[in-house]
Amino acid sequence: MKLPETLRAAIAQQLEEVATEAEELGTVLALDEAVITGHIEQLQRIDRMAQSVRGLASVIAAKEPEAAVHQVTLSALKDALSAALFGESALKECTADP
């Protein structure tokens, strides 16, 4: 089932808002030196989550989602989407791009 473009755009917008909120949360937390010292890995996870959500938003919003998968910058997300879309053999192709 193909999603209407207006629905894809609305989903992408909501995902962008979630990514922005996650980034803002990470920024606020990173202003506290104690949080940075004790929770740097968790702050990095918040950043990766925001990147993942933003990557999903870009694929959903794209006029050609299949092509947009190749533009995803977070490699774990790109690999997962490529495997789902093109199969496991496509991972080598997708990850070999410069």
Secondary structure, DSSP 8 states (H G I E B T S, - for coil): ----HHHHHHHHHHHHHHHHHHHHHHHHHHTSHHHHHHHHHHHHHHHHHHHHHHHHHHHHH-SSHHHHHTT--SHHHHHHHHHHHH-TTHHHHHHH--
